[in-house]
C-alpha cells in the first residue's frame, strides 16, 4: 500500500502532536515536583521557626529561673524559700547554685 503525501503529512502532524504532548507532560511533571519541593521547604522552614521559638521560650524561662535563684540567694534567702518562689526542687536549686559556685 502506497502512502500518499496527505498520509505522510497527517502522520507527521500526529507524531509532532504526540511528541509535543509528551514534552508537555514531562514539563508538567517537573513543574509539579519543583512546586512540591518548594512547598516542602516552606513548610519545613515554618516548622523550624515554630520549634525554634518554642525552644527559645523554654530556654528563656529556664534562664529566668536560674537568675531568680541566684538573685534570691544573693539576697540571703534559704533553699526552702527559693524552692517555693521558683517552683524548683531543692535538688535543682542546689545544682544551680553549685554550677554558679554559690
Residue pairs with C-beta under 8 A, 6 or more apart in sequence:
3 11
65 86
65 88
66 96
66 100
68 82
68 85
68 86
69 82
69 86
69 88
69 93
69 96
69 97
70 96
70 97
70 100
70 102
72 81
72 82
72 85
72 86
73 82
73 97
73 102
74 102
77 85
79 90
79 93
79 94
80 90
82 88
82 93
83 89
83 90
83 93
86 93
88 96
